[in-house]
């Protein structure tokens, strides 16, 4: 009996010594690792060995992978929580009807504004141009055989060339050289009317705007040629 009791006491003591030894070993290992880490940290990147660098890279990858897993778990939990919430009754049909009505009203309003702009544009064009009868009379005068070519020219340069070729200076004493002012007059006309036309007729190309402006200029009193013809008619 005495021997068994002694043996039992020794066994407990041995277990205690073993646990104490293991704890001491773990503490020593941690201290050694901390010392080693401190050493490598103090050496800088230039002194880090390949093994240490690889170890650092592996640790970085491990942390990144863990971070991604944590984020994925959070997203999954949030998605499950949102799916578990009771859905509110939908009112899409009523909203869609209201939206369609509003869109239709806006389209009608835009159409009315567009028509108003076009009417205003037509009035402005009419106010600043000669009438069709006056224009026909100008382009069909018997003493100017090539005047129709000049008035129907497609550009300022063509108009100037036509005026010079028919000797308009001898036939228009009130304005003997309108061709000399044609380019400048058209330039001023374009600078004034182009912004207005862009506002009233949005969406056209620059060439389309200039073509329309030239057609207007051919009939406008701002055109020296038209002004000269009107002056001749009044004499």
C-alpha positions in Angstrom: 0.0 0.0 0.0 2.8 2.3 0.9 4.6 1.7 -2.4 1.4 2.4 -4.5 0.8 5.6 -2.7 4.4 6.7 -3.3 4.1 5.7 -6.9 0.9 7.8 -7.3 2.6 10.9 -5.9 5.5 10.5 -8.1 3.2 10.2 -11.2 1.5 13.5 -10.4 4.8 15.2 -9.8 6.1 13.8 -13.1 3.1 15.2 -15.0 3.6 18.6 -13.4 7.2 18.6 -14.3 6.4 17.6 -17.9 3.8 20.4 -18.3 6.2 22.9 -16.8 8.9 21.7 -19.2 6.6 22.0 -22.2 5.5 25.5 -21.2 9.0 26.5 -20.7 9.9 25.1 -24.1 7.0 27.0 -25.8 8.1 30.2 -24.1 11.7 29.6 -25.2 10.5 29.0 -28.8 8.4 32.1 -28.8 11.3 34.2 -27.4 13.7 32.7 -30.0 11.2 33.5 -32.8 10.7 37.0 -31.5 14.4 37.5 -31.3 14.9 36.1 -34.8 12.1 38.3 -36.2 13.6 41.4 -34.5 17.0 40.5 -36.0 15.7 40.2 -39.5 13.7 43.4 -39.1 16.8 45.3 -38.0 18.8 44.1 -41.0 16.5 45.7 -43.6 15.4 44.2 -46.9 18.9 44.0 -48.3 20.0 41.5 -45.6 16.8 39.3 -45.6 17.5 35.8 -46.8 15.5 34.1 -49.5 14.0 31.8 -47.0 12.9 34.7 -44.8 11.5 36.6 -47.8 9.6 33.5 -48.9 8.3 33.1 -45.4 7.1 36.8 -45.4 5.4 36.3 -48.8 3.6 33.2 -47.6 2.4 35.0 -44.5 1.2 37.9 -46.6 -0.7 35.5 -48.9 -2.2 33.7 -45.9 -3.5 37.0 -44.5 -4.9 38.1 -47.8 -6.7 34.7 -48.2 -8.1 34.9 -44.7 -9.3 38.5 -45.4 -11.1 37.4 -48.6 -12.7 34.5 -46.7 -13.9 36.9 -44.0 -15.3 39.3 -46.6 -17.1 36.5 -48.4 -18.7 35.3 -45.1 -19.9 38.9 -44.4 -21.4 39.2 -47.9 -23.1 35.9 -47.6 -24.5 36.8 -44.1 -25.8 40.2 -45.4 -27.4 38.5 -48.4 -29.1 35.9 -46.3 -30.3 38.6 -43.9 -31.8 40.6 -46.8 -33.6 37.6 -48.2 -35.1 36.7 -44.9 -36.8 40.2 -44.5 -40.5 40.3 -45.6 -41.0 42.0 -48.9 -43.1 45.1 -49.1 -46.2 45.1 -51.3 -45.3 46.4 -54.8 -46.9 49.5 -56.3 -45.1 49.2 -59.6 -48.3 49.3 -61.7 -49.4 52.6 -60.2 -46.0 54.1 -60.6 -45.7 53.0 -64.2 -49.0 54.5 -65.0 -48.1 57.8 -63.4 -44.7 57.8 -65.2 -46.3 57.1 -68.6 -48.8 60.0 -68.1 -45.9 62.4 -67.1 -43.9 61.3 -70.1 -46.8 61.9 -72.5 -47.4 65.3 -71.0 -43.7 66.2 -71.4 -43.7 65.0 -75.0 -46.8 67.2 -75.7 -45.1 70.2 -74.0 -41.9 69.6 -76.0 -43.8 69.4 -79.3 -45.6 72.7 -78.6 -42.4 74.4 -77.7 -40.8 73.1 -80.9 -43.7 74.3 -83.1 -43.5 77.7 -81.3 -39.8 77.9 -82.1 -40.3 77.0 -85.7 -43.1 79.6 -86.1 -40.8 82.3 -84.5 -38.0 81.3 -86.8 -40.3 81.5 -89.9 -41.4 85.0 -88.8 -37.8 86.2 -88.3 -36.8 84.8 -91.7 -39.8 86.4 -93.4 -39.0 89.8 -91.7 -35.4 89.9 -92.9 -35.9 88.6 -96.5 -37.3 90.0 -99.7 -40.5 88.5 -101.0 -40.6 85.8 -103.7 -41.9 88.2 -106.2 -39.1 90.7 -105.6 -36.5 87.9 -105.8 -37.9 86.6 -109.1 -37.8 90.1 -110.5 -34.2 90.5 -109.4 -33.0 87.2 -111.0 -34.8 87.7 -114.3 -33.8 91.3 -115.3 -33.2 91.4 -119.0 -30.0 93.5 -118.9 -28.2 91.0 -116.6 -27.9 87.8 -118.6 -25.8 85.9 -116.0 -27.3 87.4 -112.8 -29.3 84.2 -112.1 -26.0 82.3 -111.9 -24.8 84.8 -109.3 -27.8 84.7 -107.1 -28.0 81.0 -107.3 -24.3 80.6 -106.4 -23.6 78.0 -103.8 -20.9 80.0 -101.9 -19.6 83.5 -101.3 -16.6 82.9 -103.6 -18.9 81.9 -106.5 -21.1 84.9 -106.0 -18.2 87.3 -106.0 -16.8 85.7 -109.2 -20.2 86.0 -110.9 -20.6 89.6 -109.9 -17.2 90.5 -111.3 -17.9 88.7 -114.5 -21.1 90.6 -115.3 -19.7 94.0 -114.6 -22.2 94.9 -111.9 -20.2 98.1 -111.0 -21.4 99.7 -114.3 -25.0 98.8 -113.7 -25.4 99.8 -110.0 -24.3 103.4 -109.5 -25.9 103.5 -106.1 -23.5 100.8 -104.9 -20.9 100.4 -107.6 -18.9 97.5 -106.1 -21.2 95.3 -103.9 -19.0 92.3 -104.7 -16.2 93.9 -102.7 -18.5 93.9 -99.6 -20.2 90.5 -100.2 -17.7 88.4 -98.3 -17.6 90.7 -95.3 -21.4 91.1 -95.4 -21.9 87.3 -95.4 -19.4 86.9 -92.6 -21.3 89.4 -90.4 -24.6 87.8 -91.4 -23.3 84.3 -90.4 -21.9 85.5 -87.1 -25.3 87.1 -86.2 -27.6 84.4 -87.4 -25.7 81.1 -86.7 -26.2 81.2 -82.9 -29.9 81.9 -83.4 -30.3 79.1 -85.9 -28.5 76.7 -83.6 -31.0 77.5 -80.8 -34.0 77.3 -83.0 -32.9 74.2 -85.0 -30.7 72.1 -82.8 -29.1 68.9 -84.0 -27.8 69.9 -87.4 -24.3 69.7 -88.7 -22.2 72.8 -89.2 -22.4 72.3 -93.0 -26.2 72.1 -92.8 -26.4 75.3 -90.8 -24.1 77.1 -93.3 -26.1 75.9 -96.3 -29.3 77.2 -94.8 -27.7 80.5 -93.8 -26.4 81.0 -97.4 -29.9 80.3 -98.8 -31.3 83.0 -96.5 -28.4 85.4 -97.3 -29.1 85.2 -101.0 -32.6 86.7 -100.4 -31.7 89.0 -97.4 -31.4 92.8 -97.6 -28.1 92.3 -95.7 -26.8 90.9 -99.0 -25.1 93.8 -100.9 -26.3 92.3 -104.2 -29.9 92.2 -103.1 -29.6 95.7 -101.6 -28.2 97.0 -104.9 -31.1 95.6 -106.9 -33.6 97.0 -104.5 -32.0 100.4 -104.8 -32.0 100.2 -108.6 -35.7 99.4 -108.6 -36.5 102.4 -106.4 -34.7 104.8 -108.8 
